[in-house]
Amino acid sequence: MPRANINYTVDRGEAWERLLIPKDRRTHRKRVPVEAAATLKVGDTKYVIPSEITPEGGILLTMTPQNTEWLADGEYAWDCVATVSRSALLTSTPLSETVVVYGTLHVSTYDNLTPMDSDGDPVALDVLA
């Protein structure tokens, strides 16, 4: 199973969620992971990105607004390692730990301050000077 290079953007202080579906390079069949762990490298320290295996066999990565609030604007390396069966079908074949995906996480500050009503239309903002 090849490693994929995927870059994502995160708005600082906002929730972030991605679903990864590992597939076999040759057959394009889904490779169901047994366990997975994702990390984000900030300087010399690696932080864990909360991840879980979904009932459909995907890897769900999630960060709450509290998880993203402390990230400074910039780019950070990240990767996801999973334990999967060596064959595309879950059989009695041995399991192997492999990097499923790696890339760059671009963190930026959300700077749109235009208030919106429930229909998504801009609303006048009164500013008192």
C-alpha positions as CSV (number, residue, x, y, z in Angstrom):
1,M,0.0,0.0,0.0
2,P,1.6,3.3,-1.1
3,R,1.9,6.3,1.1
4,A,-0.1,9.3,0.0
5,N,1.0,12.8,0.4
6,I,-2.0,15.0,1.4
7,N,-1.9,18.6,2.5
8,Y,-4.7,20.1,4.6
9,T,-5.7,23.5,5.9
10,V,-6.9,24.1,9.4
11,D,-8.6,27.3,10.7
12,R,-7.1,28.1,14.1
13,G,-9.8,27.7,16.8
14,E,-12.2,25.8,14.5
15,A,-13.1,22.1,14.5
16,W,-11.4,20.0,11.9
17,E,-12.3,16.5,10.7
18,R,-11.1,14.2,7.9
19,L,-12.0,10.6,7.0
20,L,-9.2,8.5,5.4
21,I,-10.0,5.3,3.5
22,P,-6.9,3.2,3.0
23,K,-6.9,1.2,-0.3
24,D,-4.7,-1.4,-1.9
25,R,-2.5,0.2,-4.7
26,R,-3.0,-2.7,-7.1
27,T,-6.6,-3.8,-6.5
28,H,-8.1,-0.6,-5.1
29,R,-9.9,-2.7,-2.5
30,K,-10.4,-1.1,0.9
31,R,-7.7,-2.1,3.4
32,V,-9.4,-2.2,6.8
33,P,-7.1,-1.0,9.6
34,V,-7.0,-2.6,13.0
35,E,-5.6,0.4,14.7
36,A,-4.3,3.8,13.7
37,A,-2.4,6.8,15.1
38,A,-1.8,10.2,13.7
39,T,0.8,12.7,14.8
40,L,1.5,16.4,14.2
41,K,5.1,17.6,14.5
42,V,5.5,21.1,16.0
43,G,9.1,22.0,16.3
44,D,10.9,19.0,17.9
45,T,7.7,17.7,19.6
46,K,5.1,15.3,18.1
47,Y,1.5,15.7,19.2
48,V,-1.2,13.1,18.8
49,I,-4.1,13.9,16.4
50,P,-7.2,12.1,17.9
51,S,-8.1,9.2,15.5
52,E,-10.5,6.3,15.5
53,I,-11.4,3.4,13.2
54,T,-15.0,3.9,11.9
55,P,-17.4,1.0,11.4
56,E,-16.9,1.4,7.6
57,G,-13.2,0.7,8.0
58,G,-11.9,4.2,7.6
59,I,-9.7,6.3,9.8
60,L,-11.4,9.4,11.3
61,L,-9.1,12.2,12.3
62,T,-10.7,14.9,14.5
63,M,-9.6,18.0,16.3
64,T,-11.9,20.1,18.4
65,P,-11.6,23.9,18.5
66,Q,-9.6,23.5,21.8
67,N,-7.2,21.2,19.9
68,T,-6.6,23.8,17.1
69,E,-6.7,26.9,19.3
70,W,-3.1,26.6,20.6
71,L,-1.6,26.0,17.1
72,A,0.3,29.1,15.8
73,D,-0.1,30.1,12.1
74,G,2.3,28.1,9.9
75,E,2.9,24.8,8.3
76,Y,3.5,21.5,10.2
77,A,4.4,18.0,9.1
78,W,1.9,15.3,10.0
79,D,1.4,11.6,9.3
80,C,-0.9,8.7,10.0
81,V,0.3,5.2,10.8
82,A,-2.0,2.2,10.6
83,T,-1.9,-1.5,11.3
84,V,-3.4,-3.3,8.3
85,S,-3.5,-6.8,6.9
86,R,-0.9,-7.4,4.2
87,S,-3.5,-8.7,1.8
88,A,-6.5,-6.6,0.5
89,L,-8.9,-9.1,2.2
90,L,-8.9,-9.5,5.9
91,T,-7.7,-13.1,6.2
92,S,-5.2,-14.8,8.5
93,T,-2.3,-13.0,6.8
94,P,0.1,-11.2,9.0
95,L,-0.5,-7.6,10.0
96,S,1.9,-4.8,9.2
97,E,2.3,-1.3,10.5
98,T,2.6,1.2,7.7
99,V,2.5,5.0,7.1
100,V,-0.9,5.4,5.3
101,V,-0.6,9.1,4.6
102,Y,1.7,12.0,5.4
103,G,1.8,15.7,4.4
104,T,1.6,19.2,5.6
105,L,-1.0,20.8,7.8
106,H,-1.3,24.6,7.1
107,V,-2.8,26.5,10.0
108,S,-4.2,29.9,9.5
109,T,-6.3,32.3,11.6
110,Y,-9.9,32.7,10.6
111,D,-10.2,36.4,9.9
112,N,-13.7,36.8,8.4
113,L,-15.6,39.0,10.8
114,T,-18.6,39.7,8.6
115,P,-21.7,38.7,10.6
116,M,-24.3,36.6,8.8
117,D,-28.0,35.9,9.5
118,S,-29.4,32.4,9.4
119,D,-29.8,32.6,5.6
120,G,-26.1,33.4,5.1
121,D,-26.8,37.0,4.0
122,P,-24.4,39.7,5.4
123,V,-25.9,41.7,8.3
124,A,-24.9,45.4,9.0
125,L,-22.5,45.7,11.9
126,D,-22.8,48.7,14.1
127,V,-19.4,49.9,15.2
128,L,-19.3,52.6,17.9
129,A,-16.3,54.8,17.9
